[in-house]
Amino acid sequence: MKIISISNINLETDNGDAHAIRTKLLHKGLEKKIDLEIFSYSTAQHVEKQIPSGKYLFSSNLGKIKIAVYINHIVNSFYFIFFLCRIKRQTSLLIDKLPINLVIPFIFFKLFRKNKVIAQYHEFLIYHSPPSKLYIRYIKDFHYCLLKILLKAVDFLIVISHEHSKYYKKFLKKEAQILIVPILIDASLSITCRKIDDFSRFKICYAGAISKSNGIELLLEAIKNNSKLELLIFGPSDKTYFEILKHNYFSYSNIKFEKAKSNQETKIVLSQQDLLVIPKIQDLRSVGYIPTKLADFLFSGTPVLATNIGELDKYIIDGHNGYLVKADNLPEMREKINNISLKSVNELRSIGENGILTSKMFHYEKQVESILSEIFRNE
């Protein structure tokens, strides 16, 4: 059994990116079971050196001028065709949401070749917010149309929730299978939980993509005027939005912003907090919402507070292995955080321990074994 993975990841670090973390854990599990080759089409890294964890498909760039970027995309498309044609017919392919210049050659490749295709899509094929320029919207519409065509060539689709499964089912061929894998985590690693004691400030943390959709402003407003609470926020972000947040909340001594960290660095920080918060608001992205960071949050042994959206209530039982709060409700968020900060050390420790037990359900080896048993059932 051999699989070639083609995905948009940085092979050297994950930078806290949810897609990269999830994909790398999937790779880690597959490498232990089958022959796996990893290729990245990331255009953020342009390196010539060999990377132990895989290879970059495109190792050079013609520049940042618009015309040079377009030429680069065209050149990459032709190289991608050449790359696909060299793949043996018995090799399976693992892909993610390919960019427009790669999805076109992949569709043509599948017209003539019967290689088994496994795809992983973590989000719906919809806008989170309409593009500001009309021509960009047309390009995105065309890209989504191509991705839907490509789905007809997919044999197995990995999604994160039952809502995603229902959404994508209509785009797949009848014999295609959908595999629901909500979260992946390495639960074999040891963790050292912070000893909760008499603290001057209750330590609260948000780690993940910093965006309006993820409820960052709601969390900041809930905490900013409470001197007994200390909030740490870090993760990948749009630079402009991040600077606006820092400017608006810089004057609050109990709020701290830090740059994005790797998944390994993040795990250390999470275990040193008193409460971890997932403040996601209700919007298009909240349908079937399962954040990749949920497993790491639970596994840290630190109690988790999340807004009750998507399918989070399937994994968090309020007051047992975490806490839930109504989304988009500042007074309730503020009150819930205050109440949790006043709970006893023993209760918080018990919640954290139950969270660890829940997280172990999502150990990557178990999940990958289940995936492979479905994909290669008749082989």
The 8 nearest C-alpha neighbors of each residue, nearest first, counted from 0:
[[1, 33, 34, 2, 90, 91, 375, 89],
 [2, 0, 34, 90, 35, 33, 91, 3],
 [1, 3, 91, 35, 92, 90, 4, 34],
 [2, 4, 36, 92, 35, 37, 93, 91],
 [3, 5, 93, 37, 38, 92, 94, 36],
 [6, 4, 38, 94, 39, 93, 37, 3],
 [7, 5, 39, 95, 94, 8, 40, 4],
 [6, 8, 41, 40, 39, 9, 5, 95],
 [9, 7, 19, 41, 39, 6, 10, 13],
 [8, 10, 11, 12, 13, 41, 44, 7],
 [11, 9, 12, 8, 52, 53, 50, 39],
 [10, 12, 9, 13, 50, 52, 8, 51],
 [13, 11, 14, 9, 10, 261, 15, 262],
 [12, 14, 15, 19, 16, 261, 20, 9],
 [15, 13, 261, 16, 260, 12, 259, 262],
 [14, 16, 261, 262, 13, 260, 259, 17],
 [15, 17, 19, 14, 13, 18, 20, 235],
 [16, 18, 20, 19, 291, 21, 15, 292],
 [19, 17, 21, 20, 16, 22, 8, 121],
 [20, 18, 22, 16, 8, 21, 13, 17],
 [21, 19, 17, 23, 18, 22, 13, 16],
 [20, 22, 18, 24, 19, 23, 183, 17],
 [23, 21, 25, 19, 24, 20, 18, 26],
 [22, 24, 26, 20, 25, 21, 19, 27],
 [25, 23, 27, 21, 26, 22, 28, 20],
 [24, 26, 22, 28, 23, 27, 29, 21],
 [27, 25, 23, 29, 24, 28, 30, 22],
 [28, 26, 24, 30, 25, 29, 23, 31],
 [27, 29, 25, 364, 26, 30, 31, 367],
 [28, 30, 26, 32, 31, 27, 33, 25],
 [31, 29, 27, 32, 28, 35, 33, 26],
 [30, 32, 29, 28, 33, 27, 34, 364],
 [33, 31, 29, 30, 28, 34, 368, 371],
 [34, 32, 30, 0, 29, 35, 1, 31],
 [33, 35, 1, 0, 30, 2, 36, 32],
 [36, 34, 2, 30, 1, 3, 33, 37],
 [35, 37, 3, 4, 2, 38, 53, 34],
 [38, 36, 53, 4, 3, 54, 5, 35],
 [39, 37, 54, 5, 55, 53, 4, 56],
 [40, 38, 55, 6, 7, 41, 5, 56],
 [39, 41, 56, 7, 55, 6, 57, 42],
 [42, 40, 7, 39, 43, 8, 44, 9],
 [41, 43, 44, 40, 45, 57, 60, 58],
 [44, 42, 41, 45, 9, 8, 40, 7],
 [45, 43, 42, 46, 41, 9, 58, 55],
 [46, 44, 58, 59, 43, 42, 60, 47],
 [47, 45, 58, 48, 44, 59, 55, 49],
 [46, 48, 58, 49, 45, 59, 55, 50],
 [49, 47, 46, 50, 54, 58, 45, 55],
 [48, 50, 51, 47, 54, 53, 46, 55],
 [49, 51, 52, 53, 54, 48, 10, 11],
 [52, 50, 53, 49, 54, 10, 11, 48],
 [51, 53, 50, 10, 37, 54, 11, 49],
 [54, 52, 37, 50, 51, 38, 10, 36],
 [55, 53, 38, 50, 39, 56, 37, 49],
 [54, 56, 39, 57, 38, 58, 40, 53],
 [57, 55, 40, 39, 38, 54, 58, 79],
 [58, 56, 55, 59, 40, 75, 45, 42],
 [57, 59, 45, 46, 47, 55, 56, 60],
 [60, 58, 45, 57, 61, 46, 47, 44],
 [59, 61, 62, 71, 45, 58, 68, 57],
 [60, 62, 67, 71, 68, 59, 63, 70],
 [63, 61, 60, 67, 64, 68, 65, 71],
 [62, 64, 68, 65, 67, 61, 60, 66],
 [63, 65, 67, 66, 62, 68, 61, 69],
 [66, 64, 68, 67, 63, 69, 62, 70],
 [65, 67, 69, 68, 64, 70, 63, 71],
 [68, 66, 70, 64, 65, 69, 61, 62],
 [67, 69, 71, 65, 66, 70, 63, 64],
 [70, 68, 72, 66, 71, 67, 65, 73],
 [71, 69, 67, 73, 72, 68, 74, 66],
 [70, 72, 68, 74, 69, 73, 67, 75],
 [71, 73, 75, 69, 70, 74, 76, 100],
 [74, 72, 76, 70, 75, 71, 69, 77],
 [73, 75, 71, 77, 76, 72, 70, 78],
 [74, 76, 78, 72, 73, 77, 79, 71],
 [77, 75, 79, 73, 74, 78, 100, 101],
 [78, 76, 80, 79, 74, 75, 81, 73],
 [77, 79, 75, 81, 80, 76, 82, 74],
 [78, 80, 82, 76, 77, 81, 75, 83],
 [81, 79, 77, 83, 82, 78, 104, 84],
 [80, 82, 78, 84, 79, 83, 77, 85],
 [81, 83, 79, 80, 85, 84, 78, 86],
 [84, 82, 80, 85, 86, 81, 79, 108],
 [83, 85, 81, 86, 82, 80, 108, 87],
 [84, 86, 83, 82, 87, 81, 80, 88],
 [87, 85, 83, 84, 88, 90, 82, 89],
 [88, 86, 90, 89, 85, 84, 114, 91],
 [87, 89, 114, 90, 86, 113, 112, 91],
 [88, 90, 87, 114, 91, 1, 115, 0],
 [91, 89, 1, 88, 87, 2, 114, 92],
 [92, 90, 115, 2, 114, 116, 1, 3],
 [91, 93, 116, 3, 2, 4, 117, 115],
 [94, 92, 4, 117, 118, 3, 116, 5],
 [95, 93, 118, 5, 6, 4, 117, 92],
 [94, 96, 119, 118, 6, 97, 120, 93],
 [95, 97, 120, 98, 94, 119, 146, 118],
 [96, 98, 102, 95, 101, 99, 94, 6],
 [99, 97, 101, 100, 102, 96, 142, 103],
 [98, 100, 102, 142, 101, 103, 97, 145],
 [101, 99, 76, 98, 102, 103, 72, 73],
 [102, 100, 99, 103, 98, 104, 76, 97],
 [101, 103, 105, 99, 97, 104, 100, 98],
 [104, 102, 106, 105, 101, 100, 99, 107],
 [105, 103, 107, 106, 101, 102, 80, 108],
 [104, 106, 108, 102, 103, 107, 101, 109],
 [105, 107, 109, 103, 108, 104, 149, 102],
 [108, 106, 110, 104, 109, 105, 103, 111],
 [107, 109, 105, 106, 110, 111, 104, 112],
 [110, 108, 112, 106, 111, 107, 105, 113],
 [111, 109, 107, 108, 112, 106, 113, 152],
 [112, 110, 109, 108, 113, 107, 106, 114],
 [111, 113, 109, 114, 110, 108, 88, 107],
 [114, 112, 115, 109, 88, 111, 110, 89],
 [115, 113, 88, 91, 112, 90, 89, 116],
 [114, 116, 91, 92, 154, 113, 117, 90],
 [117, 115, 92, 153, 154, 91, 93, 114],
 [118, 116, 93, 155, 156, 92, 154, 153],
 [119, 117, 94, 156, 95, 93, 157, 155],
 [118, 120, 157, 95, 156, 158, 94, 121],
 [121, 119, 158, 122, 95, 96, 157, 118],
 [122, 120, 158, 159, 119, 123, 18, 163],
 [121, 123, 120, 124, 163, 284, 158, 125],
 [122, 124, 125, 163, 121, 166, 120, 284],
 [125, 123, 143, 122, 126, 146, 147, 144],
 [126, 124, 123, 127, 143, 122, 283, 128],
 [125, 127, 128, 129, 124, 130, 283, 123],
 [126, 128, 125, 283, 129, 284, 282, 212],
 [127, 129, 126, 130, 131, 125, 283, 212],
 [130, 128, 126, 131, 127, 136, 132, 133],
 [131, 129, 136, 132, 135, 128, 133, 126],
 [130, 132, 129, 133, 135, 136, 128, 134],
 [133, 131, 135, 130, 134, 136, 129, 137],
 [132, 134, 136, 135, 137, 131, 130, 138],
 [133, 135, 137, 136, 132, 138, 139, 130],
 [136, 134, 138, 133, 137, 132, 139, 130],
 [135, 137, 139, 133, 134, 138, 130, 140],
 [138, 136, 140, 134, 135, 139, 141, 133],
 [137, 139, 135, 141, 136, 140, 142, 134],
 [140, 138, 142, 136, 141, 137, 143, 135],
 [141, 139, 137, 143, 142, 138, 136, 144],
 [140, 142, 144, 138, 139, 143, 137, 145],
 [141, 143, 139, 145, 144, 140, 99, 138],
 [144, 142, 146, 140, 145, 141, 139, 124],
 [143, 145, 141, 147, 142, 146, 140, 148],
 [146, 144, 148, 142, 147, 143, 149, 141],
 [147, 145, 149, 143, 148, 144, 150, 142],
 [146, 148, 150, 144, 149, 145, 170, 143],
 [149, 147, 145, 146, 150, 151, 144, 152],
 [148, 150, 146, 151, 147, 152, 106, 145],
 [151, 149, 153, 147, 152, 148, 171, 170],
 [150, 152, 171, 149, 172, 153, 148, 170],
 [153, 151, 150, 149, 154, 109, 116, 172],
 [152, 154, 150, 116, 151, 155, 117, 118],
 [153, 155, 175, 116, 117, 115, 176, 152],
 [156, 154, 117, 176, 175, 153, 177, 118],
 [155, 157, 177, 118, 119, 117, 178, 176],
 [156, 158, 119, 178, 179, 177, 118, 120],
 [159, 157, 179, 120, 121, 160, 180, 119],
 [158, 160, 181, 180, 179, 121, 289, 163],
 [161, 159, 163, 162, 287, 181, 179, 158],
 [160, 162, 164, 163, 165, 287, 179, 159],
 [163, 161, 287, 165, 164, 160, 166, 286],
 [162, 164, 166, 160, 161, 165, 167, 158],
 [163, 165, 161, 162, 167, 166, 168, 160],
 [166, 164, 162, 168, 163, 167, 161, 169],
 [165, 167, 163, 164, 168, 162, 169, 123],
 [168, 166, 164, 169, 170, 165, 163, 171],
 [167, 169, 165, 171, 170, 166, 164, 177],
 [168, 170, 167, 171, 166, 165, 172, 173],
 [171, 169, 168, 167, 147, 150, 151, 172],
 [172, 170, 151, 168, 150, 169, 175, 173],
 [171, 173, 151, 175, 174, 170, 152, 153],
 [174, 172, 175, 171, 176, 168, 169, 151],
 [173, 175, 172, 176, 154, 171, 155, 153],
 [174, 176, 154, 172, 173, 155, 171, 153],
 [177, 175, 155, 156, 154, 178, 174, 173],
 [176, 178, 156, 155, 157, 179, 164, 175],
 [179, 177, 157, 156, 180, 158, 176, 155],
 [178, 180, 158, 159, 157, 160, 181, 177],
 [179, 181, 159, 182, 158, 178, 157, 366],
 [182, 180, 159, 160, 179, 289, 183, 158],
 [181, 183, 291, 180, 361, 294, 184, 159],
 [184, 182, 363, 361, 362, 21, 24, 294],
 [185, 183, 362, 363, 186, 361, 294, 295],
 [184, 186, 362, 187, 363, 188, 183, 24],
 [185, 187, 362, 188, 359, 184, 298, 358],
 [188, 186, 185, 189, 362, 359, 184, 363],
 [189, 187, 186, 185, 190, 298, 184, 191],
 [188, 190, 187, 191, 186, 299, 298, 185],
 [191, 189, 192, 188, 299, 270, 300, 267],
 [192, 190, 270, 193, 189, 299, 267, 271],
 [191, 193, 270, 300, 190, 194, 271, 299],
 [194, 192, 271, 270, 195, 191, 272, 273],
 [195, 193, 196, 192, 271, 348, 344, 273],
 [194, 196, 193, 344, 273, 197, 198, 348],
 [197, 195, 198, 194, 344, 193, 199, 343],
 [196, 198, 199, 195, 200, 344, 201, 194],
 [199, 197, 200, 196, 201, 195, 202, 227],
 [198, 200, 227, 197, 201, 228, 226, 202],
 [199, 201, 227, 228, 198, 229, 202, 226],
 [200, 202, 228, 229, 227, 273, 340, 203],
 [203, 201, 229, 273, 272, 200, 230, 228],
 [204, 202, 230, 274, 275, 229, 273, 272],
 [205, 203, 231, 275, 230, 232, 276, 274],
 [204, 206, 232, 276, 275, 231, 207, 233],
 [207, 205, 233, 234, 232, 204, 208, 265],
 [206, 208, 234, 209, 205, 233, 235, 15],
 [207, 209, 235, 234, 236, 210, 206, 213],
 [210, 208, 236, 234, 235, 207, 215, 213],
 [211, 209, 212, 213, 208, 215, 236, 214],
 [210, 212, 213, 214, 215, 216, 209, 280],
 [213, 211, 210, 214, 280, 279, 282, 215],
 [212, 214, 279, 210, 211, 215, 280, 278],
 [215, 213, 279, 278, 280, 217, 212, 211],
 [214, 216, 218, 217, 213, 211, 219, 210],
 [217, 215, 219, 218, 214, 220, 211, 244],
 [218, 216, 220, 214, 215, 219, 221, 329],
 [217, 219, 221, 215, 216, 220, 278, 222],
 [220, 218, 216, 222, 221, 217, 223, 215],
 [219, 221, 217, 218, 222, 223, 216, 329],
 [222, 220, 333, 218, 219, 223, 217, 329],
 [223, 221, 219, 220, 225, 224, 218, 228],
 [222, 224, 220, 219, 225, 221, 251, 253],
 [225, 223, 222, 226, 221, 220, 251, 253],
 [224, 226, 227, 222, 228, 223, 253, 221],
 [227, 225, 228, 224, 253, 229, 200, 223],
 [226, 228, 200, 225, 201, 199, 229, 253],
 [229, 227, 201, 200, 226, 225, 202, 230],
 [228, 230, 253, 202, 203, 200, 201, 254],
 [229, 231, 203, 254, 204, 253, 255, 202],
 [230, 232, 204, 255, 256, 254, 203, 205],
 [233, 231, 205, 256, 204, 206, 257, 255],
 [234, 232, 257, 206, 259, 258, 256, 207],
 [233, 235, 259, 207, 208, 206, 209, 258],
 [236, 234, 208, 259, 209, 15, 207, 16],
 [237, 235, 209, 208, 238, 241, 234, 210],
 [236, 238, 240, 239, 241, 235, 209, 210],
 [239, 237, 241, 240, 236, 242, 243, 235],
 [238, 240, 242, 241, 237, 243, 236, 244],
 [241, 239, 243, 237, 242, 238, 244, 236],
 [242, 240, 238, 244, 243, 239, 237, 236],
 [241, 243, 245, 239, 244, 240, 246, 238],
 [244, 242, 246, 240, 241, 245, 247, 239],
 [245, 243, 247, 241, 246, 242, 248, 240],
 [244, 246, 242, 249, 248, 243, 247, 241],
 [245, 247, 243, 249, 244, 248, 242, 250],
 [248, 246, 244, 245, 249, 243, 250, 242],
 [247, 249, 245, 250, 246, 251, 244, 254],
 [248, 250, 245, 246, 251, 247, 254, 252],
 [251, 249, 248, 252, 247, 246, 254, 245],
 [252, 250, 253, 249, 254, 248, 223, 224],
 [251, 253, 254, 250, 249, 255, 226, 229],
 [252, 254, 229, 251, 230, 226, 228, 255],
 [255, 253, 230, 252, 251, 229, 231, 256],
 [254, 256, 231, 230, 232, 257, 253, 252],
 [257, 255, 232, 233, 231, 254, 258, 245],
 [256, 258, 233, 232, 259, 255, 231, 234],
 [257, 259, 233, 234, 260, 256, 235, 232],
 [260, 258, 234, 235, 233, 14, 15, 257],
 [261, 259, 14, 15, 264, 265, 258, 262],
 [262, 260, 14, 15, 264, 263, 13, 265],
 [261, 263, 265, 15, 264, 266, 260, 13],
 [264, 262, 266, 265, 261, 267, 260, 15],
 [265, 263, 261, 267, 266, 262, 260, 268],
 [264, 266, 262, 268, 263, 267, 260, 261],
 [265, 267, 269, 263, 268, 264, 262, 270],
 [268, 266, 264, 265, 270, 269, 263, 271],
 [267, 269, 265, 271, 266, 270, 264, 272],
 [270, 268, 266, 271, 267, 272, 299, 265],
 [269, 271, 299, 192, 267, 268, 272, 193],
 [270, 272, 193, 268, 269, 192, 267, 273],
 [273, 271, 202, 269, 270, 274, 203, 301],
 [272, 274, 202, 203, 301, 201, 302, 271],
 [275, 273, 203, 302, 272, 303, 301, 204],
 [276, 274, 303, 204, 203, 205, 304, 302],
 [275, 277, 304, 205, 305, 303, 278, 204],
 [276, 278, 305, 279, 304, 306, 205, 275],
 [279, 277, 214, 306, 305, 276, 213, 218],
 [280, 278, 213, 214, 277, 306, 212, 281],
 [281, 279, 214, 327, 326, 212, 213, 282],
 [280, 282, 285, 326, 327, 279, 308, 283],
 [281, 283, 285, 284, 280, 212, 286, 127],
 [284, 282, 285, 286, 127, 281, 126, 125],
 [285, 283, 282, 286, 288, 127, 122, 281],
 [284, 286, 288, 282, 309, 283, 281, 287],
 [287, 285, 309, 288, 284, 283, 162, 308],
 [286, 288, 309, 162, 310, 160, 285, 163],
 [287, 289, 309, 285, 286, 310, 290, 284],
 [290, 288, 310, 311, 181, 291, 287, 159],
 [291, 289, 292, 293, 288, 182, 17, 294],
 [292, 290, 293, 17, 182, 289, 294, 21],
 [291, 293, 295, 290, 294, 296, 207, 17],
 [294, 292, 296, 291, 290, 295, 297, 289],
 [293, 295, 297, 358, 296, 292, 298, 184],
 [296, 294, 298, 292, 297, 293, 299, 184],
 [295, 297, 293, 294, 299, 298, 292, 303],
 [298, 296, 354, 294, 355, 299, 295, 358],
 [297, 299, 355, 295, 300, 358, 296, 294],
 [300, 298, 270, 301, 296, 297, 269, 295],
 [301, 299, 351, 298, 352, 355, 192, 297],
 [300, 302, 351, 299, 274, 273, 270, 303],
 [303, 301, 351, 274, 321, 350, 275, 347],
 [304, 302, 275, 321, 276, 274, 322, 301],
 [303, 305, 322, 276, 323, 321, 275, 277],
 [306, 304, 277, 323, 276, 278, 307, 324],
 [305, 307, 324, 326, 278, 325, 323, 308],
 [306, 308, 325, 323, 324, 326, 305, 311],
 [309, 307, 306, 311, 285, 310, 288, 326],
 [310, 308, 288, 287, 286, 285, 311, 289],
 [309, 311, 287, 312, 313, 288, 289, 308],
 [312, 310, 313, 314, 309, 315, 308, 289],
 [311, 313, 315, 314, 310, 307, 316, 308],
 [314, 312, 311, 310, 315, 316, 309, 289],
 [313, 315, 312, 311, 316, 357, 310, 320],
 [316, 314, 312, 321, 320, 311, 313, 317],
 [315, 317, 319, 320, 318, 321, 312, 314],
 [318, 316, 322, 323, 321, 319, 315, 320],
 [317, 319, 322, 321, 316, 320, 350, 323],
 [320, 318, 316, 317, 350, 321, 353, 322],
 [321, 319, 354, 353, 350, 316, 315, 318],
 [322, 320, 303, 317, 302, 318, 315, 319],
 [321, 323, 317, 304, 318, 303, 305, 324],
 [324, 322, 305, 317, 306, 307, 304, 321],
 [325, 323, 306, 307, 305, 326, 332, 322],
 [324, 326, 306, 307, 328, 327, 323, 331],
 [325, 327, 306, 328, 280, 307, 281, 324],
 [328, 326, 280, 329, 281, 325, 217, 214],
 [329, 327, 326, 331, 330, 332, 325, 217],
 [328, 330, 332, 331, 333, 217, 221, 327],
 [331, 329, 333, 332, 328, 334, 221, 335],
 [332, 330, 334, 333, 329, 328, 335, 324],
 [333, 331, 329, 335, 330, 334, 328, 336],
 [332, 334, 221, 330, 336, 331, 335, 329],
 [333, 335, 331, 337, 332, 336, 330, 338],
 [336, 334, 338, 332, 337, 333, 331, 339],
 [337, 335, 339, 333, 338, 334, 332, 340],
 [336, 338, 334, 340, 335, 339, 333, 341],
 [337, 339, 335, 341, 340, 336, 334, 342],
 [338, 340, 336, 342, 341, 337, 335, 347],
 [339, 341, 337, 338, 342, 336, 201, 228],
 [342, 340, 338, 339, 337, 343, 336, 344],
 [343, 341, 339, 340, 346, 344, 338, 347],
 [342, 344, 346, 345, 347, 341, 340, 348],
 [343, 345, 347, 346, 348, 195, 342, 196],
 [346, 344, 348, 343, 347, 349, 342, 350],
 [345, 347, 349, 343, 348, 344, 350, 342],
 [348, 346, 350, 344, 349, 345, 351, 343],
 [347, 349, 351, 345, 346, 350, 344, 352],
 [350, 348, 346, 352, 351, 347, 345, 353],
 [351, 349, 320, 347, 353, 348, 352, 319],
 [350, 352, 300, 302, 301, 354, 348, 349],
 [351, 353, 349, 355, 354, 350, 300, 348],
 [354, 352, 320, 356, 350, 355, 351, 349],
 [353, 355, 320, 297, 351, 357, 352, 356],
 [354, 356, 298, 358, 352, 353, 297, 357],
 [357, 355, 353, 354, 359, 358, 352, 360],
 [356, 358, 354, 355, 359, 360, 353, 297],
 [357, 359, 355, 294, 360, 298, 356, 297],
 [358, 360, 361, 362, 356, 357, 186, 355],
 [361, 359, 358, 357, 362, 356, 365, 186],
 [362, 360, 359, 183, 358, 182, 184, 363],
 [363, 361, 184, 186, 359, 185, 364, 365],
 [362, 364, 183, 366, 184, 365, 185, 367],
 [365, 363, 367, 28, 366, 362, 368, 185],
 [366, 364, 368, 363, 367, 362, 369, 361],
 [365, 367, 363, 369, 368, 364, 370, 362],
 [368, 366, 370, 364, 369, 365, 28, 363],
 [367, 369, 365, 371, 370, 366, 364, 372],
 [368, 370, 366, 372, 367, 371, 365, 373],
 [371, 369, 367, 373, 368, 372, 374, 366],
 [372, 370, 374, 368, 373, 369, 375, 367],
 [371, 373, 369, 376, 370, 375, 374, 368],
 [374, 372, 376, 371, 370, 375, 369, 178],
 [375, 373, 371, 372, 376, 370, 155, 377],
 [374, 376, 378, 377, 372, 373, 371, 0],
 [375, 377, 373, 372, 378, 374, 371, 370],
 [378, 376, 375, 374, 373, 372, 371, 0],
 [377, 375, 376, 0, 374, 372, 373, 371]]
